[in-house]
Amino acid sequence: MSNSLERFLRDHCNLIDWSPSSEQLSKIEKEINDALIQEKSLTKSECQHIVVKHCGSTRMFVTRGVDNSDLNTLLALALSAVNEEE
């Protein structure tokens, strides 16, 4: 199970250069199983948290974009105010 769990977590959590020990994988597996027994549905973020909790600092890549709509609105308002002053 360890190799398949490691591969699943690496893919699902977007882990980079991750080499967990068998003890770390066992702890991660136990925590995930405990959550599933309690009928909890784990998100990607929750799985990443479990990995970091047991492995310490871990590199991950982000695949979602950042929502800049508030910043874009603020910038448009600031530019509008500047243009009105001129």
Secondary structure, DSSP 8 states (H G I E B T S, - for coil): -HHHHHHHHHHHTTEES----HHHHHHHHHHHHHHHHTT----HHHHHHHHHHHH-S-EE---S----HHHHHHHHHHHHHHHHH-
